Amino acid sequence: MLPSSAGPQPELYSAPMSRHWRATAVAAAALLAVISVSLSAQKTVTRSVWVGALDTGGAPVLNLTSADFEVIENGAKRDVVRATLGTEPMRIVLLVDSSTPVGPMMNSFRLALNAFIDELPETEEVAFVSSGGQIRVRTPPSTDRARLRAEVARFASEGGANAFLDTMLEADKRFLKPAPGQWPAFVIVTTDNGEGRREPNIDDYNVFMNDFLSRGGTAHAVIVQGKQSGPVTDIVANLVDNVGGIRYTIVADSSLPARLREIANRLADDHQSMMRRYEVSYAGDPKQVLPVVKVNVSRDGVNLQMSARRPF
């Protein structure tokens, strides 16, 4: 998280990375340290853990339902909201800087965005938004690649400052949070020349980041950096590193297409690995900052692998 007391150049610290354990029998539930979420006045808050289920021969068990799972948080049994395999399309927000510094690099940006589309499986949903001055929604979440490519062809610098943080928060609110059954992801392509070191709204960022972590969100980024870095780099690095994503900092925009191809392939591989694992969501206690969670399965002969972060 970013500390709320940060000054104009906020220092970062990394939220503790999640660990996962293996349950070797039905009765031997795994302990899982869940990423902290913000305190809330709500009676419950939805949290998720990710579970792989294997039979005694090591084959995945793919027909479990929410009724087969039991979740215990800090010793108290919690209601399981849902338990679903990760077969739904990912929902990816492609967040691209369109501020003034992008103008001279427009050819590389368009080539890179098309390279990303080429490599990404057509089943994954993509929302294309840009951050020049303010958020601009170029395409809503969709698998329509023809429309997405048409918007990439029209993509141009809109000038002004890079409204990166405001755009990310608004895009999450509009497109990722309303789809709880899908894997939320950000793919960020941004510049940072160190200008405009106005202090970002750290409190809003921390609320978002904790919530994004609790939803098992993914983020990958490419930063085209100038002579010095600023708050954009700080925030992107903090988010991507906390979720275990890919983060490239480059100085030559000519390498953008290769970097975005790699990110698209990583997304595809990660989704494949999670299609045989369950998202188990439960109604947690919002007062618990770092709860200890146990997950049991009622079916005999099923062993569990669990993590507070996906993929694993």
PyMOL commands that set and color helices and strands:
alter all, ss='L'
color gray80, all
select helices_A, chain A and resi 66-68+100-119+145-154+164-176+202-214+231-243+253-274
alter helices_A, ss='H'
color red, helices_A
select strands_A, chain A and resi 22-23+30-33+45-54+69-73+76-78+80-85+91-96+125-130+136-142+184-192+218-225+247-250+278-284+292-297+303-307
alter strands_A, ss='S'
color yellow, strands_A
deselect
rebuild
show_as cartoon
